Amino acid sequence: RKKLKSTSKYIYQTLFLNGENSDIKICALGEEWNLHKIYLCQSGYFSSMFSGSWKESSMSVIELEIPDQNIDIEALQVAFGSLYRDDVLIKPSRVVALLAAACMLQLDGLIQQCGETMKETINAKTVCGYYNSAGTYGLDSVKKKCLEWLLNNLMTHQSVELFKELSINLMKQLISSSNLFVMQVEMDVYTALKKWMFLQLVPSWNGSLKQLLTEADAWFAKRRKDFEDDVSFLESEQGNVFLPVFTHLRLQYIISDLASARIIERDSLIPSEWLSSVYKQQWFAMLRAEQDNDIGPQEINKEELEGNSMRCGRKLAKDGDYCWRWTGFNFGFDLLVTYTNRYIIFKRNTLNQPCSGSVSLQPRRNIAFRLRLASFDSSGKIICSRTTGYQILTLEKDQEQVVMNLDSRLLIFPLYICCNFLYTSPEKKAEG
C-alpha cells in the first residue's frame, strides 16, 4: 500500500513550492514567490503589514526592499519556506544569511534556531563571523559563547587565520579577562599580541605559525630603526590604535622574569613610562613582603583577582607524573605544582628542593588562587572542565596541599591547566 505523504510535506510541496491558491506575490532581489497571507502572518513583519494601515495591506503584489547585504535569495527561500513546514535544516555556512532574513521578517522561532546552530558550530573558522553577526542581530547568548570559545582557545590553539580575523575591540576584551586560558605565563600573552599586531599590520603575510614570531620580530626591528630612541612603537602613528589592547597586559608578571624583561626592553613596543611605573610598583611590593611582613592576601578580593592576578597555564599531553614551577620572581614564594595519580598538589618550597632565586623563610605565607582544568574536542569546544573557584591557601615552610582531586571519568588528555594567583596583598591606600 502506498504511504500517504505527511500533511506538512504536502503543504510545503503544494502551497509553498508550487504556489497553488496563492493570494499574494512577494518580489525581492529579482525573484518572485507566490505565497499565502494566512501563512505570512506568522511573521511579525507581514502581520503588522497586513493588519495595519499600510498601503500594502490590500495589495496582491508586494515589492520588498532588502537593505541588509547579508540577505540573499537562498536565505529568503528558506525563511519563507519555514512558514510552511515544521523543521528547517540549517547549514552552518548559510546560518548568517538566514539569521539576517529571519530578523528582517521577525521570525522568532527561526532566529532562535539559527542561534542554536551557531552555538553548536563555533570553531576557529566561524567564531569571529558569528561574534560579529550575533552583535548585529542581538543574539547575546551567541556572542557570550563565542567570547568563551575565544578565551579558551586563543592561547591554547593559536592560529594565523584567527589572529588575522580578531579585531582590536575583541582582542581588548580577551586580553583584559582573568578567564583567558593562558598557556605558560603572561610573557606568552605579550608574544601572542606581538604576532597578532604584526598580522593586523601586514594581513597579506601567509606563512606558518612556526615562522610567525621570527617574522614579526624582524618586522618590528626594522621599524625601530625609523623611530627616535625614546619613542615606543605603540606611541607611533602606526602603533597607536593598538594601545587600548596592550594596556591590559599584566606587565608586573612579565618584568618579574629577567629574560622576559630584557625582551620587552629590546622590543620597545611598550611605552617606557608604563614600565617605569610597574618597576616602582613591584619594588614597593617586594619591600612590603620583605620588611613589612606582608604574608599575602588575607581575603578574597574578587576585583583584585579579576584585574591583577598572575595568569599561567600548562598542557599535560598524556597521563603521568609532572612537577613544575612557573618562571618569575614571586616575592620569595617558590610554588611547586605536582600532578600525580589524579591529584594536583601545591607545595611552598623553601629548603627541600633547589630554587633559582631567594626564598622567604616566613613561617606562613598566603596565596590567593583559582585553578581550572579543561579538555577540548577538535573544534575547540570544552568536553570537560573543573574549577576550584577563588580560594585562599595558607602554607607553612615546605608544606604541600592537595588542591584538586580528579575523577578518572573526567580525565581526557591532553589536559589543560590554567591558574590565577595573587602572592601579595593589595597596597593599602594612604589615608588623606
C-alpha positions in Angstrom: 0.0 0.0 0.0 1.3 3.4 -0.9 2.1 5.6 2.1 0.4 8.9 2.1 2.6 12.0 2.1 2.6 13.6 5.5 0.5 16.7 5.8 3.4 19.1 6.4 5.3 17.7 3.4 2.2 18.1 1.3 1.6 21.7 2.4 5.3 22.6 1.8 5.2 21.0 -1.7 1.8 22.1 -2.9 1.4 25.5 -1.3 5.0 26.8 -1.0 7.0 25.2 -3.8 4.1 25.0 -6.3 2.3 28.2 -5.1 -1.2 26.8 -5.5 -4.1 29.1 -4.5 -1.6 31.9 -3.8 -3.2 35.2 -2.8 -0.1 37.3 -2.7 3.1 37.6 -4.7 6.3 38.7 -2.9 9.1 40.2 -5.1 12.6 40.7 -3.8 16.2 40.6 -5.2 14.8 40.0 -8.7 12.9 36.8 -7.5 9.2 36.1 -7.1 7.4 33.9 -4.6 3.7 33.0 -4.8 2.6 32.8 -1.2 -0.4 33.0 1.1 -1.3 35.8 3.5 -2.5 33.4 6.2 0.9 31.7 6.3 2.8 35.0 6.0 1.0 36.4 9.1 3.2 34.1 11.3 5.9 36.6 10.5 5.8 39.7 12.7 6.9 41.8 9.7 4.0 40.7 7.5 1.5 40.5 10.3 1.8 44.2 11.0 1.9 45.0 7.3 -1.4 43.3 6.6 -3.3 44.3 9.7 -2.2 47.9 9.9 -2.9 50.9 7.7 0.0 50.2 5.4 -0.9 50.6 1.7 0.5 47.1 1.2 -2.4 45.6 3.3 -4.7 45.4 0.3 -2.1 44.8 -2.5 -1.6 41.4 -4.2 1.9 42.1 -5.3 4.5 43.4 -2.8 8.0 44.6 -3.6 10.3 44.0 -0.7 13.2 46.4 -0.1 16.2 44.4 1.2 18.6 46.9 2.8 20.7 44.2 4.6 23.6 43.0 2.4 23.7 39.6 4.3 20.3 38.6 2.9 20.3 36.7 -0.4 17.7 34.8 -2.4 18.6 31.5 -0.9 18.1 32.9 2.6 14.7 34.3 1.7 13.7 31.0 0.1 14.5 29.1 3.4 12.9 31.8 5.5 9.6 31.9 3.6 9.7 28.1 3.4 9.9 27.8 7.2 6.4 29.3 7.4 5.1 26.2 5.6 6.9 23.4 7.5 7.8 22.3 11.0 11.5 21.9 10.8 14.3 23.7 8.9 17.7 22.2 8.2 20.3 24.9 8.7 23.7 24.6 7.2 26.4 26.4 9.2 27.7 28.0 6.0 24.3 29.6 5.5 23.4 30.5 9.0 24.4 34.1 9.0 22.4 34.9 5.8 19.4 33.0 7.2 19.6 34.8 10.5 19.6 38.2 8.7 16.5 37.2 6.8 14.8 35.8 9.9 15.5 39.1 11.8 14.1 41.2 9.0 10.9 39.1 8.7 10.7 38.9 12.6 10.6 35.1 12.7 11.4 34.4 16.3 11.4 30.6 16.1 13.9 30.7 13.2 16.1 33.3 14.9 16.3 31.0 17.9 17.1 28.0 15.7 19.9 30.0 13.9 21.3 30.9 17.3 21.4 27.3 18.4 23.1 26.2 15.2 25.7 28.9 15.7 26.4 27.9 19.2 26.9 24.2 18.2 29.2 25.1 15.3 31.7 27.6 16.8 35.2 26.8 15.6 38.3 28.7 14.5 36.8 29.5 11.1 33.4 30.6 12.3 34.0 32.3 15.6 34.7 35.8 14.5 32.0 35.9 11.9 29.5 34.5 14.4 30.6 37.0 17.1 30.0 40.0 14.7 26.7 38.7 13.4 25.5 38.0 16.9 26.3 41.6 17.8 24.5 42.9 14.7 21.3 40.9 15.2 21.2 41.0 19.0 21.9 37.4 19.9 23.7 38.0 23.2 23.9 34.3 24.2 25.7 33.5 20.9 28.1 36.4 21.5 28.8 35.2 25.0 29.5 31.6 23.7 31.9 33.0 21.0 33.7 35.0 23.7 34.0 31.9 25.9 35.4 29.9 23.0 38.0 32.6 22.2 39.1 32.9 25.9 39.6 29.1 25.9 41.3 28.8 22.5 43.2 32.0 21.8 46.3 30.8 23.6 45.8 27.0 23.7 45.2 26.6 20.0 46.9 29.5 18.3 46.3 30.1 14.6 47.5 32.6 11.9 44.0 32.8 10.4 42.4 33.6 13.8 45.0 36.2 14.6 44.2 37.9 11.3 40.4 38.0 12.0 40.5 39.2 15.6 39.5 42.9 15.7 41.1 45.4 18.1 38.0 45.6 20.2 37.6 41.9 20.5 41.2 41.3 21.4 40.9 44.0 24.1 38.1 42.1 25.7 40.1 38.8 25.6 43.4 40.2 27.0 41.7 42.1 29.8 39.9 38.9 31.1 41.0 36.9 34.0 39.3 33.9 32.3 41.8 33.9 29.4 43.2 30.4 29.3 46.9 31.3 29.3 49.5 28.7 28.4 52.8 29.1 30.2 53.0 32.7 31.5 52.0 36.4 30.9 55.0 36.8 28.6 53.3 34.4 26.2 50.3 36.7 26.1 52.7 39.5 25.1 54.2 37.3 22.4 50.8 36.4 21.1 49.9 40.1 20.9 53.1 40.8 19.1 52.2 38.2 16.4 48.6 39.4 16.2 49.6 43.1 15.8 52.1 42.2 13.1 49.3 40.3 11.2 46.9 43.3 11.6 49.6 45.5 10.0 50.6 43.0 7.3 47.5 41.0 6.6 48.9 39.7 3.3 51.5 37.6 5.2 50.7 33.9 4.9 53.5 31.8 6.4 53.1 29.2 9.1 52.6 29.7 12.8 56.2 28.4 13.4 57.6 31.3 11.3 55.3 34.0 12.6 57.3 35.2 15.7 60.6 35.4 13.8 58.9 37.4 11.0 57.1 39.7 13.5 60.3 40.4 15.4 62.2 41.2 12.2 59.4 43.5 11.0 59.3 45.5 14.3 63.1 45.6 14.5 63.1 47.3 11.0 60.5 49.8 12.2 62.5 50.5 15.3 65.3 52.0 13.2 62.9 54.6 11.9 62.0 56.0 15.3 63.8 58.2 17.7 65.3 56.3 20.6 62.7 57.3 23.2 59.6 56.6 21.2 58.0 53.1 21.5 56.1 51.5 18.6 52.7 51.9 20.4 53.3 55.7 20.7 54.0 55.9 16.9 51.2 56.8 14.4 51.1 53.2 13.1 51.1 51.6 16.6 48.7 54.0 18.3 45.5 52.1 17.5 46.8 49.0 19.4 47.4 50.9 22.7 44.0 50.0 24.2 44.8 46.3 23.9 48.3 46.4 25.3 47.2 48.4 28.4 45.5 45.2 29.6 48.8 43.2 29.7 49.7 42.4 33.3 53.2 43.7 33.0 54.1 43.1 36.6 54.3 39.4 35.8 56.5 39.9 32.7 59.2 42.1 34.3 59.5 39.6 37.2 61.5 37.4 34.9 64.9 38.6 33.7 64.8 37.1 30.2 61.3 38.4 29.6 62.2 41.9 30.9 65.1 42.1 28.5 63.0 41.1 25.5 60.4 43.8 26.5 63.1 46.4 26.7 64.7 45.3 23.5 61.4 45.2 21.5 60.5 48.7 22.7 56.9 48.2 21.7 55.6 49.4 25.1 55.9 53.0 26.3 58.8 53.3 28.8 56.6 55.2 31.3 54.3 52.1 31.6 57.3 50.0 32.5 58.8 52.6 35.0 55.6 52.7 37.0 55.4 48.9 37.1 59.0 48.6 38.2 58.2 51.0 41.0 55.0 49.2 42.0 56.8 45.8 42.1 59.8 47.3 44.1 57.3 48.5 46.8 55.5 45.2 46.8 58.9 43.4 47.4 59.7 45.8 50.2 56.3 45.1 51.8 56.9 41.4 51.6 60.5 41.6 53.0 60.2 44.3 55.6 56.5 44.8 56.4 55.9 41.0 56.7 53.2 41.0 54.2 52.2 37.3 54.3 50.0 37.6 51.3 46.2 38.1 50.6 44.0 37.8 53.7 40.7 37.7 52.0 39.2 37.0 48.6 39.1 40.4 46.8 37.3 39.4 43.6 38.1 42.7 41.8 41.8 42.4 42.6 41.8 38.8 41.4 39.9 39.6 38.2 42.1 42.6 37.3 45.6 41.8 38.7 46.1 38.1 39.2 49.0 36.3 37.6 47.7 34.1 34.7 49.6 31.0 33.8 49.0 27.5 32.5 50.3 24.2 31.3 49.4 21.5 28.9 49.7 17.9 30.1 49.9 15.9 26.9 49.3 12.5 28.5 48.7 10.9 31.9 51.8 10.6 34.0 53.7 12.4 36.8 54.5 16.0 36.4 56.2 18.6 38.6 56.8 22.2 37.6 57.0 25.8 38.6 56.1 28.9 36.6 59.0 31.3 35.9 59.4 34.7 37.5 60.1 36.2 40.9 57.2 35.7 43.3 58.3 37.5 46.4 60.1 34.6 47.8 57.2 32.2 47.4 58.5 29.2 45.4 55.4 27.4 44.4 55.8 23.9 43.0 52.9 22.3 41.3 52.6 18.5 41.0 50.2 16.4 39.0 50.3 12.7 40.1 47.7 9.9 40.5 44.9 12.3 39.5 45.8 14.8 42.3 47.0 18.3 41.8 49.2 19.4 44.6 50.7 22.9 45.5 53.8 23.0 47.6 55.5 26.0 49.2 59.2 25.0 48.6 61.7 26.7 51.0 64.6 24.3 51.7 63.7 20.9 50.3 64.3 21.5 46.6 66.8 23.7 44.8 65.4 27.1 43.8 66.8 29.6 41.3 66.1 32.7 43.4 65.8 33.8 47.0 63.2 32.2 49.2 61.1 33.7 52.0 61.5 32.0 55.4 58.4 33.5 56.9 56.6 30.8 59.0 53.4 31.2 57.0 52.5 32.6 53.6 49.1 33.1 52.0 48.3 32.7 48.3 45.0 33.5 46.6 44.4 31.3 43.7 41.9 29.7 41.2 42.8 26.5 39.3 40.8 25.5 36.2 41.1 22.3 34.1 39.8 21.6 30.7 39.9 19.2 27.8 38.8 20.3 24.3 37.5 18.5 21.2 38.9 19.1 17.8 36.7 22.2 17.2 37.9 23.8 20.5 34.7 23.0 22.4 35.2 22.1 26.1 34.5 18.4 26.7 35.0 18.5 30.4 36.1 21.2 32.8 36.6 21.7 36.6 37.4 24.8 38.7 38.3 25.3 42.3 36.8 28.8 42.3 38.8 31.5 44.0 40.4 30.4 47.3 43.0 31.4 49.9 45.6 28.9 50.9 47.9 29.3 53.9 51.1 27.2 53.6 53.9 26.8 56.1 57.5 26.2 55.0 57.8 23.1 52.7 54.1 22.3 53.3 52.1 20.7 50.5 48.4 20.7 49.9 46.1 18.8 47.5 44.1 21.5 45.6 42.2 19.2 43.3 41.3 15.5 43.2 40.2 14.4 39.8 37.5 11.9 38.8 39.1 9.5 36.3 36.0 9.6 34.2 36.6 13.3 33.6 40.1 12.9 32.5 40.7 13.3 28.8 44.2 14.1 27.6 45.7 16.4 26.5 44.6 18.2 29.7 44.9 22.0 30.0 45.6 23.5 33.4 45.2 27.2 34.0 45.8 29.2 37.2 45.3 32.7 38.6 47.5 33.7 41.5 47.9 36.6 43.9 51.1 36.4 46.0 50.8 39.8 47.8 48.0 41.8 49.4 47.0 45.0 47.6 48.7 48.2 48.7 46.7 49.9 51.3 45.6 53.4 50.2 47.1 56.1 52.4 44.5 58.0 54.4 44.1 61.5 53.1 
